[in-house]
Amino acid sequence: MDIAAEIRSQMGDEWLPSIYHEKIRSGRTRSISIDIPERENTAIIEYTLLGIELKVGKRRFACPDLSTARYMRVFARIGCKDFAIPYDITQISGFADELETSWQRTDLLIIELTPAATARSRAAARSKVIQSIRDQLREIGPGELMPIFDRETRQRPR
């Protein structure tokens, strides 16, 4: 049994790469690159005197606000170095909620689908699912560094 395919079929549109592809990448985004290992990581949001930071291992990444830190934490947990973030900052919080919910549901399904598994085999299954998510996100890609602004404006008609 391929656990990643089973979880993907059970989650449907709530599968993390599906949310990323259909809701996030379909809109105007900019790409972000963070220097983290490509494996499951522990990502912690820290409140410092200088603002909010995302701590992954020994590395720290400054975040403009809590919703951006929550959004980035999902990708840092699965070890995705390059990803897109919505250009419209009002959308980030909603997408962070959806991605975190998808992550938690995936985590619960791993436990549910491996009830009699040993700790080692469950960890292997978890690693396989995370690798599958990371591979799918890599296929979708982070997009452009900055979005293309090809709309006509009143100040400068074409």
Secondary structure as GFF3:
##gff-version 3
##sequence-region A 1 158
A	DSSP	alpha_helix	3	11	.	.	.	ID=ss1
A	DSSP	three_ten_helix	12	14	.	.	.	ID=ss2
A	DSSP	alpha_helix	16	19	.	.	.	ID=ss3
A	DSSP	pi_helix	20	24	.	.	.	ID=ss4
A	DSSP	beta_strand	29	33	.	.	.	ID=ss5
A	DSSP	beta_strand	43	48	.	.	.	ID=ss6
A	DSSP	beta_strand	51	56	.	.	.	ID=ss7
A	DSSP	beta_strand	59	63	.	.	.	ID=ss8
A	DSSP	alpha_helix	66	78	.	.	.	ID=ss9
A	DSSP	beta_strand	82	86	.	.	.	ID=ss10
A	DSSP	alpha_helix	89	113	.	.	.	ID=ss11
A	DSSP	alpha_helix	119	140	.	.	.	ID=ss12
###
